[in-house]
């Protein structure tokens, strides 16, 4: 019987094992690629950038976006880069920076990002650009629009029902995407109380805190006793100023009752988490539509927070009934 030499046998075994390992890894890789092709983007290496016009601590629009994406990052496992407090002349450069570094998805949290994204998108077809309330002419662009007129209508009814002086106020930023909601608000007020006056206060910029506080004081001096404020970054200051005068407010974007529990009647929550949840689910499955996409009450993106204790049960029930009517017979007004 021939004598076996240990080294050649060991060598042969190692080679066979190595070949088996390589074959196994190859098959696993092919299966992984097949899964990626079927499901869309591989979130293991997905790179996402979130661009914010204002600060991340505003307790409204910007902070909601940051919190939403941090939460979704845990679920989807993407890498996330944040750029905040961006000035208008920095937006194009910021978008170019991330696109040129092969980011898969760039989210511009506001209408101000729409034009810069359009200027950049054509040069980076492999990056998806998502903004809000603007235009999206290229296939790799999406703009999310909120169906705000029904929302404004519902809040207008609520404000009118809660007013004792017959004067309600609405503070907004003087930009076209905001007009649909204020029109709905005026219609809702008239539906609930035809003799209630609506005082509209406009400020030029979402970060114009001084202008918003000045407008609040002017409204209060005119006898307004319920104020709806949709300025995102300045809501905190408006609500605080109204509280000093013992005037009710209705918050926006986040549930802002905690700012002044005795004076915030409720908040029209714009559920940014739900919005970004839809975006990320569709994007990772290659199902995110190009162009304009509308979200509203029906998608759960817009919803009332719980009411404050000062709101009578009768009014709660009336608003709930009106909301159910809107959901049962949805009409998209745009905005």
C-alpha positions as CSV (number, residue, x, y, z in Angstrom):
1,X,0.0,0.0,0.0
2,X,1.5,3.4,-1.0
3,X,2.4,5.7,1.8
4,X,0.4,8.9,2.0
5,X,2.3,12.1,2.3
6,X,0.6,14.5,4.7
7,X,1.5,17.8,2.9
8,X,0.1,17.0,-0.6
9,X,-3.1,15.7,1.0
10,X,-3.5,18.8,3.2
11,X,-2.7,21.1,0.2
12,X,-5.3,19.3,-1.9
13,X,-7.9,19.6,0.8
14,X,-7.2,23.3,1.3
15,X,-7.6,24.0,-2.5
16,X,-10.8,22.0,-2.6
17,X,-12.2,24.0,0.4
18,X,-11.1,27.3,-1.1
19,X,-12.9,26.5,-4.4
20,X,-16.0,25.5,-2.5
21,X,-15.9,28.8,-0.5
22,X,-15.5,30.9,-3.6
23,X,-18.3,29.1,-5.4
24,X,-20.5,29.5,-2.3
25,X,-19.7,33.3,-2.1
26,X,-20.3,33.7,-5.8
27,X,-23.8,32.1,-5.5
28,X,-24.6,34.2,-2.5
29,X,-23.5,37.4,-4.4
30,X,-25.6,36.4,-7.4
31,X,-28.6,35.9,-5.2
32,X,-28.0,39.2,-3.5
33,X,-27.9,41.0,-6.9
34,X,-31.1,39.3,-7.9
35,X,-32.8,40.6,-4.7
36,X,-31.5,44.1,-5.4
37,X,-32.8,44.0,-8.9
38,X,-36.2,42.8,-7.7
39,X,-36.6,45.1,-4.7
40,X,-34.8,48.2,-6.0
41,X,-32.0,50.1,-4.4
42,X,-29.7,48.3,-2.0
43,X,-30.2,50.2,1.3
44,X,-26.9,48.7,2.6
45,X,-25.1,51.3,0.5
46,X,-27.8,53.9,0.0
47,X,-26.5,57.4,0.5
48,X,-29.1,60.1,1.4
49,X,-28.6,63.8,2.0
50,X,-31.2,66.0,3.7
51,X,-30.9,69.8,3.0
52,X,-32.6,72.3,5.3
53,X,-33.1,76.0,4.8
54,X,-33.4,76.7,8.5
55,X,-32.2,75.3,11.8
56,X,-32.8,71.7,13.0
57,X,-34.2,72.9,16.4
58,X,-37.2,75.0,15.3
59,X,-39.7,72.5,16.8
60,X,-41.5,72.5,13.4
61,X,-40.8,71.9,9.8
62,X,-37.1,71.4,9.9
63,X,-36.8,69.5,13.1
64,X,-39.6,67.2,12.0
65,X,-37.7,66.4,8.9
66,X,-34.5,65.6,10.8
67,X,-36.3,63.4,13.3
68,X,-38.2,61.6,10.6
69,X,-35.1,60.7,8.6
70,X,-33.2,59.6,11.8
71,X,-36.0,57.3,12.5
72,X,-36.2,55.9,9.0
73,X,-32.4,55.5,8.9
74,X,-32.8,52.8,11.6
75,X,-35.3,51.0,9.5
76,X,-33.7,51.2,6.1
77,X,-30.0,51.4,7.1
78,X,-28.9,54.2,4.7
79,X,-26.2,56.7,5.4
80,X,-27.5,60.2,6.1
81,X,-25.8,63.5,5.7
82,X,-27.4,66.7,7.0
83,X,-26.9,70.3,5.7
84,X,-28.9,72.9,7.5
85,X,-29.2,76.8,7.7
86,X,-28.5,76.9,4.0
87,X,-28.7,80.4,2.3
88,X,-30.4,80.7,-1.1
89,X,-27.1,81.3,-2.8
90,X,-25.7,78.0,-1.3
91,X,-28.4,75.6,-2.5
92,X,-27.1,74.8,-5.9
93,X,-23.6,74.3,-4.6
94,X,-24.9,72.0,-1.9
95,X,-26.9,69.9,-4.3
96,X,-24.0,69.7,-6.7
97,X,-21.6,68.6,-3.9
98,X,-23.7,65.6,-2.9
99,X,-24.7,64.6,-6.5
100,X,-21.1,64.7,-7.6
101,X,-20.2,62.5,-4.7
102,X,-22.6,59.8,-5.9
103,X,-25.4,60.3,-3.4
104,X,-28.4,58.3,-4.4
105,X,-31.1,60.6,-3.0
106,X,-31.0,64.3,-2.2
107,X,-34.0,65.7,-0.2
108,X,-34.6,69.4,-0.3
109,X,-37.0,70.1,2.6
110,X,-38.9,73.0,1.1
111,X,-40.0,74.9,-2.1
112,X,-36.8,76.9,-2.1
113,X,-34.9,73.8,-3.3
114,X,-37.0,73.2,-6.4
115,X,-35.2,75.6,-8.8
116,X,-31.6,74.7,-7.7
117,X,-32.4,71.0,-8.0
118,X,-33.7,71.6,-11.5
119,X,-30.5,73.4,-12.4
120,X,-28.4,70.4,-11.2
121,X,-30.6,67.3,-11.9
122,X,-30.0,67.1,-15.6
123,X,-26.2,66.7,-15.0
124,X,-26.6,63.9,-12.5
125,X,-29.2,61.5,-13.9
126,X,-28.3,58.7,-11.4
127,X,-29.2,60.9,-8.4
128,X,-32.9,61.4,-7.4
129,X,-33.8,64.9,-6.3
130,X,-36.9,65.4,-4.1
131,X,-38.2,68.8,-3.1
132,X,-41.6,70.3,-1.9
133,X,-44.2,72.4,-3.6
134,X,-42.1,73.3,-6.6
135,X,-41.6,72.0,-10.1
136,X,-39.9,68.7,-11.2
137,X,-39.3,68.7,-15.0
138,X,-36.7,65.9,-15.2
139,X,-37.2,62.2,-14.8
140,X,-34.9,62.1,-11.7
141,X,-36.9,64.8,-9.9
142,X,-39.9,64.5,-7.7
143,X,-41.8,67.4,-6.0
144,X,-44.2,66.6,-3.1
145,X,-47.2,68.9,-2.9
146,X,-49.5,69.0,0.1
147,X,-53.3,69.1,-0.6
148,X,-53.7,72.1,1.7
149,X,-57.0,73.7,0.9
150,X,-59.1,71.0,2.6
151,X,-56.8,71.3,5.6
152,X,-57.2,75.0,5.7
153,X,-61.0,74.6,5.4
154,X,-61.1,72.3,8.4
155,X,-58.9,74.6,10.6
156,X,-61.0,77.7,9.6
157,X,-64.1,76.0,10.8
158,X,-62.5,75.1,14.0
159,X,-61.1,78.6,14.6
160,X,-64.4,80.2,13.9
161,X,-66.2,77.9,16.4
162,X,-63.7,78.7,19.1
163,X,-63.7,82.5,18.7
164,X,-65.7,84.6,21.1
165,X,-64.8,88.0,19.6
166,X,-65.8,87.0,16.0
167,X,-62.2,87.8,14.8
168,X,-59.7,85.1,13.9
169,X,-56.2,85.5,12.5
170,X,-54.0,83.6,10.1
171,X,-50.2,84.3,9.9
172,X,-48.5,82.9,6.8
173,X,-45.5,83.4,4.6
174,X,-46.3,85.4,1.5
175,X,-45.4,82.7,-1.0
176,X,-47.6,81.0,-3.7
177,X,-47.6,77.5,-2.1
178,X,-49.2,78.9,1.0
179,X,-52.2,80.5,-0.7
180,X,-54.3,77.4,-1.1
181,X,-54.5,76.8,2.6
182,X,-55.4,80.4,3.5
183,X,-58.2,80.3,0.9
184,X,-59.5,77.1,2.4
185,X,-59.3,78.7,5.9
186,X,-61.4,81.7,4.8
187,X,-64.0,79.4,3.3
188,X,-64.1,77.2,6.5
189,X,-64.6,80.3,8.7
190,X,-67.5,81.5,6.5
191,X,-69.1,78.1,6.5
192,X,-69.0,77.9,10.3
193,X,-69.7,81.5,11.1
194,X,-70.6,83.9,8.3
195,X,-70.2,87.0,10.4
196,X,-66.7,86.1,11.7
197,X,-63.9,88.3,10.3
198,X,-60.6,86.9,9.1
199,X,-57.5,88.9,9.6
200,X,-54.6,87.8,7.4
201,X,-51.1,88.6,8.4
202,X,-48.2,87.9,5.9
203,X,-44.5,87.9,6.5
204,X,-42.0,87.6,3.6
205,X,-39.8,84.7,4.9
206,X,-40.2,81.5,6.9
207,X,-37.4,82.7,9.2
208,X,-38.8,86.2,9.8
209,X,-39.4,85.8,13.5
210,X,-39.5,89.5,14.3
211,X,-42.0,90.2,11.6
212,X,-44.2,87.3,12.8
213,X,-44.2,88.5,16.4
214,X,-45.0,92.1,15.2
215,X,-47.9,90.7,13.2
216,X,-49.2,88.8,16.2
217,X,-49.2,91.9,18.3
218,X,-51.1,93.8,15.6
219,X,-53.7,91.1,15.4
220,X,-54.2,90.9,19.1
221,X,-54.6,94.7,19.2
222,X,-57.5,94.4,16.6
223,X,-59.4,92.0,18.9
224,X,-58.3,88.6,17.3
225,X,-58.7,85.9,19.9
226,X,-57.7,82.8,17.8
227,X,-54.6,82.7,15.6
228,X,-53.5,80.0,13.2
229,X,-49.8,80.3,12.5
230,X,-48.2,78.3,9.6
231,X,-44.7,79.8,9.6
232,X,-42.8,76.7,10.7
233,X,-39.7,78.4,12.1
234,X,-41.5,81.2,13.9
235,X,-44.5,79.3,15.3
236,X,-42.8,79.0,18.7
237,X,-42.4,82.7,19.1
238,X,-46.0,83.5,17.8
239,X,-47.5,81.0,20.2
240,X,-45.5,82.3,23.1
241,X,-46.5,85.9,22.3
242,X,-50.2,85.0,22.0
243,X,-50.0,83.2,25.4
244,X,-48.8,86.3,27.1
245,X,-52.0,88.1,25.9
246,X,-54.1,85.0,26.8
247,X,-55.0,84.5,23.2
248,X,-55.7,81.1,21.7
249,X,-53.5,79.7,18.9
250,X,-53.6,76.7,16.5
251,X,-50.2,75.1,15.9
252,X,-48.9,73.6,12.7
253,X,-46.5,70.9,11.4
254,X,-45.9,69.3,14.9
255,X,-48.2,68.9,17.8
256,X,-47.4,72.2,19.5
257,X,-49.7,72.1,22.5
258,X,-46.7,71.6,24.8
259,X,-45.5,75.1,24.1
260,X,-48.6,76.7,25.8
261,X,-50.9,73.9,27.0
262,X,-53.6,76.3,28.2
263,X,-53.7,78.3,25.0
264,X,-52.9,76.0,22.0
265,X,-56.3,74.6,21.0
266,X,-54.9,71.9,18.8
267,X,-52.4,71.6,15.9
268,X,-52.8,70.8,12.3
269,X,-50.0,68.2,12.2
270,X,-48.3,67.8,8.9
271,X,-46.9,64.3,9.5
272,X,-43.5,64.6,8.0
273,X,-42.7,61.1,9.1
274,X,-45.5,59.7,7.1
275,X,-44.4,61.8,4.1
276,X,-40.8,60.6,4.2
277,X,-41.9,57.1,5.0
278,X,-43.8,57.0,1.8
279,X,-40.9,58.5,-0.1
280,X,-38.3,56.1,1.3
281,X,-40.5,53.0,0.8
282,X,-41.2,53.9,-2.8
283,X,-37.6,54.9,-3.6
284,X,-36.1,51.7,-2.2
285,X,-38.5,49.8,-4.4
286,X,-37.9,51.9,-7.5
287,X,-41.5,53.0,-7.3
288,X,-41.1,56.7,-6.5
289,X,-43.0,58.7,-9.2
290,X,-41.3,61.5,-11.1
291,X,-42.9,64.9,-11.4
292,X,-45.6,66.2,-9.0
293,X,-47.0,64.0,-6.2
294,X,-49.9,65.1,-4.0
295,X,-50.3,64.1,-0.4
296,X,-53.1,65.2,2.0
297,X,-55.7,64.1,4.6
298,X,-56.4,60.8,2.8
299,X,-52.7,59.7,3.0
300,X,-52.5,60.6,6.7
301,X,-49.9,63.3,6.0
302,X,-52.3,66.0,7.3
303,X,-54.1,65.3,10.5
304,X,-55.4,67.1,13.6
305,X,-53.6,66.6,16.9
306,X,-55.7,65.8,20.0
307,X,-57.7,68.8,21.1
308,X,-56.7,70.8,24.2
309,X,-58.9,70.6,27.3
310,X,-60.5,74.0,26.7
311,X,-62.2,72.7,23.5
312,X,-65.8,71.8,24.2
313,X,-66.9,68.2,23.4
314,X,-69.6,69.5,21.0
315,X,-67.0,71.3,18.9
316,X,-64.7,68.3,18.9
317,X,-67.5,66.1,17.6
318,X,-68.4,68.7,14.9
319,X,-64.9,68.9,13.6
320,X,-64.5,65.1,13.7
321,X,-67.7,64.8,11.6
322,X,-66.5,67.3,9.1
323,X,-63.2,65.5,8.8
324,X,-65.0,62.2,8.1
325,X,-67.0,63.9,5.4
326,X,-63.8,65.1,3.7
327,X,-62.3,61.7,3.9
328,X,-65.4,60.0,2.5
329,X,-65.7,62.5,-0.4
330,X,-62.2,63.6,-1.1
331,X,-61.6,66.5,-3.5
332,X,-58.1,67.6,-4.4
333,X,-57.9,71.4,-4.4
334,X,-54.1,71.5,-4.9
335,X,-51.6,73.6,-3.0
